[in-house]
Amino acid sequence: MLQHNYILTTCIAYGSFDYQGKLEFDGIEKNPIYGYAYVKAFLDNEKEQPKIQPGQCRLVTQNLPQDINFQHSDFSLLRQKGANAKHLYYY
């Protein structure tokens, strides 16, 4: 992405999903993904407010397990932005 100067947005949601590989042909690639987590992340990226900005990565807090320890070093770069409790942003 950096070589071609593309900037991405990334939304991550917790939940079940199912990936199914499909028969592919030259020039046609199929990657169906089903489930709550995929749909929630897609809709968050497309329609949720505040609108995600280019270069941002955020985690949807809805349906996260209660036992996640956000003080753990693996999560040290996640922060809440303002009063928005619907998302944690990766910095």
N, C-alpha and C positions, 0 to 999 in steps of 0.2 A: 504494500500500500504506500509506503514511504517513497519508493522508487518512482511511482507514478503520481505522487502528490494527491492521494485520495485521503479524505478525512472521514472517519466512520463515527457512528453512534452505536452504543451497545446498551441494551436493557436485559437484565437477568431476572428471572422469576423462579421461585421454588415450587416444585410440584412434580407430578408424574408426567412422563411423555414417552412416546414410542417412535423410534426411528425404523423405517422399513426401506431397505435397499430395493431398487427396482431395476428392471432390464433397461439398459442404456444403449444408444446408438451414437455413431459419430455425429456431433453437433446437437445432440439432445441429451440432457442430463436431468434426471428425476431424483429428488430427495424429499419424499413426503415425511413430515414429522407431525405427529398428532399428540394432543393432550393439553391439559390446563396450563402447564408451565410455558409451553411454546406459544399458545394463543395469548396468554397474559403478557408475555414479553413483547410479542409483536404489536398488540394493541397499545401497550404502554409507549413503545417507540413511535407509533403512528399518531395517536390521538390524545394521550394523557397530558394534563397540564400540571406544572409548567412544561412546555415543549422542550424536549431534550435538544441540546445544542451540539453542533459538530465537535467531535473530539471527546465528548462526555461518555462516561460509563456509569450506569446507575443500577442499583439493586432494588427491586420492588419488595417492599416490606410486608405486603399482604401475604398471609399464609406461611410466614417463616416459622420454623419450629421455635418454641419458647426456650429451649435449652441451648441455643447458640450463644456462645460467650464472645461478644464483640470486643472484649478487652484482650483476647488472644492475639498474638503477634500476626497470625495469618490474616486478621481483619483490621490491622492497624491503619490501613490507608482508606478505610470507609468512614465517611462523615455525613452527618445530617446537614442539609443546607437550609439555613433559616428555620422557619416554623414548619416546613414541609416534612411531615412524618411519614408520607407515603413512599419515600425513597431514601436510600443511602447512596451517596456519590463516592466514586473511587477517585482518590487524588494521589 
